[in-house]
Amino acid sequence: MPLIVRDILKRPFFKNTKLLAGQKGLDRAVNWAHIVEVAKFGHLLNGNEVILTTGLGWANNEEKSLSYLQQLLDYNASALCIELVIHVNSLPQKMLDLADQHHFPIIGFTEEVRFIDITKDLHELLIGYHEDIWWDLERLYNELNMELLSNGNVGDFLRILHKKTEKQIALNYDNQYRFFPSLSKKQQYRWINILEANENNTYFEQPIKLFSNKIASLYMIESNYKITQYDELAMKRCSEILGQYFWKHHQQKEAHRMKKNEWIIDAIVGTLSHEEIIYKIRQEAPGILLKEALIGVKPFHKSLLRNEGNSGSETVLSMLLRPILLHAGFQLLTVQDNTINNYILLLINQQSGKLLERLEEALETVYKNNNDPLIRSELQWISFGKVIANYEQLGKSYHTALSTLNYQQNIEVLEKPFYENLAIYRLIDQMNDKEEIKEMIQDYIGPLLTYDREKGTELLKTLQIYLKNLGAKNETADELHIVRQTLYHRLNRIETLLGKDFMSSKNRLMIEFTIHALKYVKL
């Protein structure tokens, strides 16, 4: 029988607890227990873990609490145990409601506890080993963690794992294999071919993931039937540390890329020629196809992803976007413009046809694969400019991307954040004198606005739908859910207020323009 949440509530350390949410989820299976005190951790989980935390840094904030819980749900954790003594006294109701909705248990400790004792108790229960075995796993984890904090390399982690298990270890990362202990070239080729096939999962493999995508595989070169539970747990602990190592490595790599790409800002302001831009791009990505390109922008936002003085959220977004955009046929180059606090994305098309459709599908994939509200709040502000063929026009793509961003921040968030979808706002955005637009609105539909405001009528809405339906009275009455006689009465009133020629071509054009302009200009 697998261990379930209901079982751990019977343990002595859970004597002074209360179930805050998730009553219907007490039969969730438990495979492991972790202490987690960081905001971003989901990618390090394997599923069915009990998470122990003090809630420091997130429990008193509703948005951060929902983000924390959503990660637990996304990565199939078993339960959350939180100490309600020193740092936190209660949790936001929306967090508890979400947990109840997903039958996810949240357990509160009402007295101060030692998490290390709880994890020790649960791990002993889970693996059925004696205390010395549990402490050996703890020593392994501490040794690996110390190596991580000391900026150790991959070989150091493999060496430590081999020393503890006395098994041959292999790691496949970025299509390159590392073996510890080292093997001859001939032996390496032989084992690479065997591991690539790994028929019937003959050899134990522990995947290492980043944003749900497998980026590496850790192998123990030993027949599965000879792998002990201790070996599996040691592999799991080593993979957790390697996951953190690769996360840090990818972040540093993205930060380095952004630093190298500062020439993009020069290209935007027009100090680089088409040929110079191409040279810069090929330095960054040799062999790249130089098809159409477009600029995307996203403002810096303070969040759990971004700390003061670093580019945390931007490197995380690059790591998240890059593989999905590449799959959709786009090469991604990124840079930060600290003068106006914008993150700039340069997308270079690598495929033929349906450019915006492919980009839209890629953004939908990123959005659907990440339920974390903080990541989603970062994603929703990405705004794209015009597609250009001549790279000297990158500045034009950038400034139109800023127009899209301005629309999203001040008008409404777009389902498809492309400049092409701004419609008449593209014209209004180019008009420097907004007072002139206000005068146009008053000249052409001002009487309707005043009448509706004073009488509580809907003449403007009636006219808008009437124009949309090209003057078809039946369709207009149906859409307004009124009888035709009422529509005739409203049209007569509109004619009285605007003049008999309001449907003439020149007046109709300006009336439609000013109705649209109302959305963007405050009177």
C-alpha positions in Angstrom: 0.0 0.0 0.0 1.5 3.4 -0.9 1.8 6.1 1.7 -1.0 8.7 1.5 -1.6 12.1 3.1 -4.1 10.6 5.6 -1.3 8.4 6.9 1.2 11.2 7.6 -1.4 13.1 9.6 -1.3 10.2 12.1 2.5 10.6 12.7 3.6 12.1 16.1 5.0 15.3 14.5 1.5 16.1 13.1 -0.2 16.0 16.4 -0.6 19.7 16.7 -1.9 20.5 13.2 -5.2 21.5 11.6 -6.4 20.8 8.1 -6.9 24.2 6.4 -8.2 22.9 3.0 -8.4 19.9 0.7 -10.4 17.5 2.9 -11.3 15.4 -0.2 -7.6 15.0 -1.1 -6.3 13.1 1.9 -5.9 9.9 -0.2 -3.3 11.5 -2.4 -0.2 9.3 -2.7 3.1 10.5 -1.1 6.5 9.6 -2.5 8.8 12.1 -0.8 9.0 15.2 1.3 10.8 18.5 0.6 11.5 21.7 2.5 10.8 24.6 0.1 11.5 28.3 1.0 11.9 29.8 -2.5 9.3 31.4 -4.8 10.2 29.5 -8.0 10.5 25.7 -7.4 8.0 23.8 -9.5 10.5 22.7 -12.1 12.5 20.9 -9.4 9.6 18.7 -8.3 8.9 15.2 -9.6 5.4 14.7 -8.3 3.7 13.3 -5.2 5.8 15.3 -2.8 4.7 16.8 0.6 6.1 20.3 0.8 7.1 21.8 4.1 7.4 25.6 4.4 7.3 28.6 6.8 5.6 30.7 4.1 8.1 33.4 4.5 8.0 35.9 1.6 4.7 34.8 0.1 2.0 33.6 2.5 0.9 37.2 3.4 0.4 38.2 -0.2 -2.6 36.8 -2.1 -1.1 36.9 -5.6 2.2 35.2 -4.4 0.2 32.7 -2.5 -1.8 31.7 -5.5 1.4 31.5 -7.6 3.0 29.2 -4.9 -0.1 26.9 -4.8 -0.4 26.8 -8.6 3.1 25.5 -8.9 2.2 22.7 -6.5 -0.9 21.9 -8.5 0.9 22.0 -11.9 3.7 19.7 -10.7 1.3 17.3 -8.9 2.5 17.8 -5.4 0.7 15.8 -2.7 0.1 18.3 0.1 1.4 21.6 1.6 2.4 21.8 5.3 2.9 25.3 6.7 4.0 26.6 10.1 1.4 29.0 11.5 3.4 30.3 14.4 6.2 32.9 13.7 6.0 34.3 10.2 2.4 33.5 9.2 -0.8 33.2 11.2 -3.2 32.5 8.3 -3.4 32.0 4.6 -5.5 34.1 2.0 -9.0 32.7 1.5 -8.6 32.6 -2.3 -5.6 30.2 -1.8 -7.7 27.9 0.4 -10.6 28.0 -2.0 -8.4 27.1 -4.9 -6.9 24.2 -2.8 -10.5 23.0 -2.0 -11.4 23.2 -5.6 -8.6 20.9 -6.6 -8.9 18.7 -3.5 -5.3 19.7 -2.5 -4.6 19.3 1.3 -3.1 22.3 3.1 -2.0 21.4 6.7 -1.1 24.0 9.3 1.2 23.5 12.2 -0.1 25.3 15.3 3.1 25.0 17.2 6.7 25.5 16.2 8.3 22.4 14.6 11.6 21.2 13.3 11.1 20.4 9.6 14.3 18.4 9.5 12.8 16.0 12.0 9.6 15.7 10.0 11.4 15.0 6.7 13.6 12.4 8.5 10.5 10.7 9.9 8.6 10.7 6.6 11.6 9.5 4.6 12.3 6.7 7.0 8.6 5.7 6.6 8.8 5.9 2.9 12.0 4.0 2.2 11.7 1.6 5.2 15.4 2.0 5.9 17.2 2.4 9.1 18.4 5.7 10.5 21.9 5.4 9.2 20.7 4.9 5.6 18.5 8.0 5.9 21.4 10.1 7.3 23.6 8.8 4.4 21.1 10.2 1.9 21.1 13.5 3.9 24.9 13.6 3.8 24.8 12.9 0.0 22.4 15.8 -0.5 24.4 18.1 1.7 27.6 17.2 -0.1 26.0 17.8 -3.5 24.4 21.0 -2.3 27.8 22.3 -0.9 29.4 21.5 -4.3 26.6 23.5 -6.0 27.1 26.5 -3.7 30.8 26.3 -4.3 30.3 26.5 -8.1 31.2 22.9 -8.7 30.9 21.5 -12.2 29.0 18.5 -13.6 31.9 16.1 -13.1 31.9 16.9 -9.4 28.3 15.9 -9.0 28.8 12.7 -10.9 31.9 11.9 -8.8 29.9 12.3 -5.6 27.0 10.1 -6.8 29.4 7.4 -7.9 31.3 7.5 -4.6 28.0 6.9 -2.7 26.5 4.3 -5.0 29.6 2.6 -6.4 27.8 2.5 -9.8 28.9 3.7 -13.2 27.2 7.1 -13.8 26.4 8.8 -17.2 24.9 12.1 -18.0 23.5 13.2 -21.4 23.2 17.0 -21.7 23.1 19.0 -24.9 23.7 15.8 -26.9 27.0 15.2 -25.1 27.7 12.4 -22.7 29.8 12.5 -19.5 30.8 9.3 -17.7 32.1 8.8 -14.2 34.4 7.0 -13.8 35.8 7.9 -17.2 35.7 5.3 -19.9 37.8 4.7 -22.9 36.6 6.2 -26.2 35.6 2.7 -27.4 33.6 2.0 -24.3 32.0 5.4 -24.4 30.8 4.9 -28.0 29.4 1.4 -27.0 27.5 2.8 -24.0 26.2 5.8 -25.9 24.7 3.5 -28.5 23.2 1.3 -25.8 21.8 4.2 -23.8 20.4 5.9 -26.9 18.4 2.8 -27.5 17.7 1.8 -23.9 15.3 -0.8 -25.0 12.6 -1.8 -22.5 14.2 0.8 -20.1 17.0 -1.7 -19.3 19.0 0.9 -17.5 17.7 3.3 -14.9 17.2 6.8 -16.2 16.4 9.9 -14.2 15.2 12.8 -16.4 16.2 16.4 -15.6 13.6 19.0 -16.6 13.4 22.7 -17.2 9.9 24.2 -17.6 8.5 20.7 -18.1 11.0 20.0 -21.0 13.6 17.3 -20.5 17.0 18.9 -20.9 19.2 16.1 -19.7 19.2 12.5 -18.6 21.1 11.0 -15.7 21.8 7.2 -16.0 23.0 4.5 -13.7 24.7 1.9 -15.9 23.5 -1.1 -14.1 20.7 -3.5 -14.9 17.4 -2.3 -13.4 17.0 -5.4 -11.2 20.3 -4.6 -9.5 19.3 -1.0 -8.7 18.3 -0.6 -5.1 15.8 1.8 -3.7 18.8 3.7 -2.1 20.3 4.0 -5.6 17.1 5.4 -7.0 16.8 7.9 -4.2 20.5 8.9 -4.5 19.9 9.4 -8.3 16.8 11.5 -7.5 18.7 13.8 -5.1 21.6 14.2 -7.6 19.1 15.1 -10.4 17.5 17.7 -8.2 20.9 19.4 -7.6 21.7 19.1 -11.3 18.4 20.7 -12.1 19.3 23.7 -10.0 22.8 23.7 -11.6 21.4 23.7 -15.1 18.8 26.4 -14.2 21.6 28.6 -12.9 23.7 27.8 -16.0 20.8 28.7 -18.4 20.1 31.9 -16.6 23.8 33.0 -16.8 23.8 32.0 -20.5 20.8 34.1 -21.2 22.2 37.1 -19.3 25.4 36.8 -21.3 23.5 36.7 -24.5 21.6 39.8 -23.6 24.8 41.6 -22.8 26.3 40.6 -26.2 23.1 41.8 -28.0 23.3 45.4 -26.9 24.0 46.2 -30.6 20.2 45.7 -31.1 19.6 49.1 -29.4 22.1 50.7 -31.9 20.2 49.1 -34.7 16.9 50.4 -33.4 18.2 54.0 -33.2 19.5 53.7 -36.8 23.3 53.8 -36.2 23.9 50.5 -37.9 23.4 49.7 -41.6 21.5 46.6 -43.0 24.9 44.9 -43.7 26.3 45.7 -40.2 23.1 44.3 -38.6 23.4 41.1 -40.6 27.1 40.7 -39.6 26.1 41.1 -35.9 23.3 38.5 -36.2 25.5 36.0 -37.9 28.1 36.4 -35.1 25.4 35.5 -32.6 23.8 32.7 -34.7 26.0 31.3 -37.5 24.0 29.7 -40.2 20.8 31.6 -39.5 18.4 32.3 -42.3 17.9 36.0 -42.6 14.2 36.2 -43.5 11.6 38.7 -42.2 12.0 40.1 -38.6 10.0 41.8 -36.0 10.5 43.4 -32.6 8.6 42.6 -29.4 8.8 44.7 -26.2 7.8 44.0 -22.6 8.2 46.4 -19.7 10.1 45.4 -16.6 7.7 44.5 -13.8 8.5 43.9 -10.2 7.6 40.4 -9.3 8.9 37.3 -7.5 10.7 36.6 -10.8 12.6 39.9 -10.7 14.8 41.2 -7.8 16.0 44.8 -7.6 19.1 45.2 -9.7 19.0 42.0 -11.7 17.3 40.7 -14.8 15.8 37.6 -13.3 12.4 37.7 -14.9 13.8 38.5 -18.3 16.3 35.6 -18.3 13.5 33.3 -17.1 11.2 34.4 -20.0 14.0 33.9 -22.5 14.5 30.4 -21.2 10.8 29.8 -21.4 10.3 31.3 -24.9 13.4 30.2 -26.7 12.7 26.5 -27.3 9.0 27.1 -28.2 9.8 30.0 -30.6 12.5 27.9 -32.2 10.1 25.1 -32.8 7.7 27.6 -34.4 10.4 28.8 -36.7 11.8 31.9 -35.0 15.3 32.6 -33.9 15.2 34.8 -30.7 17.7 37.5 -29.8 17.1 39.5 -26.6 18.4 42.7 -24.9 17.4 45.0 -22.1 16.9 48.7 -22.7 17.4 50.1 -19.2 16.9 53.7 -20.3 13.1 53.1 -20.6 12.9 49.8 -18.6 11.9 47.6 -21.6 12.9 44.1 -22.5 13.4 43.8 -26.3 12.9 40.6 -28.3 14.2 40.4 -31.9 12.5 37.5 -33.7 14.0 36.4 -37.0 11.8 34.2 -39.1 13.3 30.9 -40.3 10.3 29.4 -42.2 8.1 30.2 -45.1 4.5 31.4 -44.8 2.0 32.2 -42.0 4.5 34.2 -39.9 2.0 35.8 -37.5 -0.1 32.6 -37.2 2.9 30.6 -36.2 3.9 33.3 -33.7 0.4 33.4 -32.3 0.3 29.6 -31.8 3.7 29.7 -30.1 2.5 32.4 -27.6 -0.6 30.3 -27.0 1.6 27.3 -26.2 3.7 29.2 -23.8 0.6 30.6 -22.1 -1.2 27.3 -21.8 1.8 25.5 -20.5 2.2 27.9 -17.6 -0.5 28.4 -15.1 1.7 30.4 -12.7 -0.1 33.8 -12.5 3.2 35.7 -12.1 4.6 34.2 -15.3 1.3 34.9 -17.1 1.3 38.5 -15.9 4.8 38.9 -17.5 3.7 37.2 -20.7 0.5 39.3 -21.3 2.5 42.5 -21.8 4.7 41.2 -24.7 3.7 43.5 -27.6 4.9 43.1 -31.2 5.5 45.7 -34.0 5.5 45.6 -37.8 7.1 42.8 -39.7 10.0 44.1 -41.7 12.2 42.7 -44.5 15.0 45.3 -44.5 16.8 45.2 -41.2 17.5 48.9 -41.3 13.8 49.3 -40.5 14.2 47.6 -37.1 13.5 51.0 -35.5 10.1 51.1 -37.3 9.3 47.7 -35.9 10.4 48.8 -32.4 8.3 52.0 -32.4 5.2 50.2 -33.6 5.8 47.6 -30.9 5.8 50.5 -28.4 2.4 51.6 -29.9 1.0 48.1 -29.3 2.3 48.1 -25.7 0.8 51.6 -25.2 -2.5 50.2 -26.4 -2.4 47.2 -24.1 -1.4 49.3 -21.1 -3.9 52.1 -21.6 -6.8 50.7 -23.7 -7.2 46.9 -23.3 -5.1 43.8 -23.3 -5.1 42.2 -26.8 -5.8 38.6 -27.4 -3.3 38.8 -30.3 -0.7 41.4 -29.3 0.3 42.5 -32.8 0.5 46.0 -34.3 -1.6 44.8 -37.2 -4.6 44.3 -34.8 -4.7 47.9 -33.6 -7.1 49.0 -36.4 -8.0 52.7 -36.3 -5.8 53.2 -33.2 -2.8 53.1 -35.6 -4.1 56.4 -37.1 -5.0 58.0 -33.8 -1.6 57.0 -32.3 0.1 59.0 -35.1 -1.9 62.2 -34.4 0.0 64.5 -32.1 -2.9 66.8 -31.3 -5.3 64.8 -29.2 -7.4 68.0 -28.6 -8.2 68.0 -32.4 -9.6 64.5 -32.1 -11.8 65.6 -29.1 -13.1 68.5 -31.3 -13.9 66.1 -34.1 -15.9 63.9 -31.7 -17.8 66.9 -30.4 -18.5 68.2 -34.0 -19.8 64.9 -35.4 -21.4 63.0 -32.5 -21.3 65.5 -29.6 -25.2 66.1 -29.7 -25.8 62.3 -29.3 -23.4 62.1 -26.4 -25.1 65.0 -24.6 -28.6 63.6 -25.4 -27.7 60.1 -24.1 -26.1 61.5 -21.0 -29.1 63.8 -20.1 -31.9 61.4 -21.1 -30.4 58.0 -20.3 -30.9 56.8 -23.9 -28.8 54.7 -26.2 -28.8 56.7 -29.4 -25.0 56.4 -29.9 -25.1 52.6 -29.5 -28.1 52.5 -31.9 -26.1 54.5 -34.5 -23.0 52.4 -34.1 -24.9 49.1 -34.8 -26.9 50.7 -37.6 -23.7 51.7 -39.3 -22.1 48.3 -38.7 -25.1 46.6 -40.4 -24.7 49.0 -43.4 -28.1 50.6 -42.7 -30.0 47.3 -42.6 -33.0 48.0 -40.3 -34.1 44.5 -39.6 -30.6 43.3 -38.6 -30.1 46.4 -36.5 -33.4 46.0 -34.6 -32.7 42.3 -34.0 -29.2 43.0 -32.6 -30.6 45.7 -30.3 -33.5 43.5 -29.3 -36.1 46.2 -30.1 -39.0 46.3 -32.5 -38.6 48.2 -35.8 -41.0 51.0 -34.7 -38.7 51.8 -31.8 -35.7 51.8 -34.2 -37.5 54.2 -36.5 -38.2 56.5 -33.6 -34.5 56.4 -32.6 -33.3 57.1 -36.1 -35.6 60.1 -36.4 -34.1 61.5 -33.2 -30.6 60.9 -34.5 -31.4 62.7 -37.7 -32.8 65.6 -35.8 -29.6 65.9 -33.7 -27.0 65.2 -36.4 -28.8 66.5 -39.5 -30.5 64.8 -42.4 -27.3 64.1 -44.3 -25.6 62.2 -41.5 -25.6 59.1 -43.8 -23.8 60.9 -46.6 -20.5 59.3 -47.5 -18.3 62.1 -46.0 -20.3 62.5 -42.8 -20.7 58.7 -42.3 -16.9 58.3 -42.6 -16.2 60.9 -39.9 -19.0 59.7 -37.7 -17.6 56.1 -37.8 -14.1 57.4 -37.1 -15.2 59.5 -34.1 -17.2 56.6 -32.6 -14.1 54.5 -32.8 -12.0 57.4 -31.4 -14.1 57.5 -28.3 -12.5 54.3 -27.2 -9.1 55.9 -27.1 -9.7 59.6 -26.1 -11.1 60.8 -22.8 -13.4 63.7 -23.3 
